[in-house]
């Protein structure tokens, strides 16, 4: 096996272990009023609690809120915690469109 093949194998196994999560940073009341099925509700003020979660730094974390303000702050916080694949979808509608891709 060549070095290039080993790299491809390693990349493929990392990709297989990587998961994607939609994180709704709105309040529990906003979340209850409507959210993406399967999303996780982590209100902005609780975002640093994800540092102690089972999420991998390689997981794809898509954050959204109502207007994009809280999701922008959450994305910055997650990057500061060492998560490398953070996507700021901004709004619920924009995040929902990402689920149909």
N, C-alpha and C positions, 0 to 999 in steps of 0.2 A: 504494500500500500504506500503510495507516495504521500508526501507532506500535504499537498493540495487536497487529496482525498480525505486525509485526516481532518483538515480544516472544515471541509464540507460536512463531514459526518458530525463533527462537534457542533457546527452551526445548526445543523438539522436537529440534533438532540436538544439544544438550547431552545430552538423555536418550538419544539414539541412540548417543552415544559412551560413555555410562556403562556400566560392566560390574559384575557382582556376583561376589564371590569368597568362598568359605568357607575360613577359615583355622583350622586345627587347631593349637592352641598346646601340645599334649601332647608328650611325648618321642617320638623316632623309634620306640622299642619299642612304645609305646601306639598310635601311628599305624599301625604294621604289623599290630597285633592287630585293627584294624578302624577304618574311617573312612568319611566320605562320599565317594563316587566324585567325582573331579574336585577335591577339596579340596587345599589347599596346606598342607604341614606346615612350620610355623615355630615351633619350640619357644619358649616364653616368653622365655628368656634371649637369644634371637636376634631378638626382635620389632623392635628398633631398626634392624636391617639392612634393613627395608622402606623406610626413608628413601631408600635408593639404588636402589629398584626402579622398574619401569616402571608401577607402579600410579598412577592419577590421584587427586588429592585428592577428586574427585567420585565415584569408584567406591564401590560399596556393599561394605563389608567386614564379613562375618559371622564373629565369632570364637567358638570353643567349645573346651571341654576336658572333663575328667571330672566335676568338681563345680561349676564356675563360679568358683572362686577365681582360677585363672590367666587365664581369659578376661576377668574383670573388670580385672585388672592390664593385660592386653594392650589392652583397649579404651581404657583411660585413656592408655596409651602412644601408641596410634595417633592419638587425638585431639590429644595434645601434639605429634605430628609434622605436624599440619595436615590429616589426613584428616577429612572432614566427615560422612561417612555410615557411621558405625561402629555395628554392631548386636552386642550381647552376647547371644548365644543361650544362654550358660552351658554346657549339657551337649551331648554328642553326640546324645542322643535328641531334645532340643529342636531342635537344628539340623537333624536329619534331618526332623522334622515340618515345618520351614520349606521344605524342598525339594519337598514335595508340594502346596504352595499354588499 
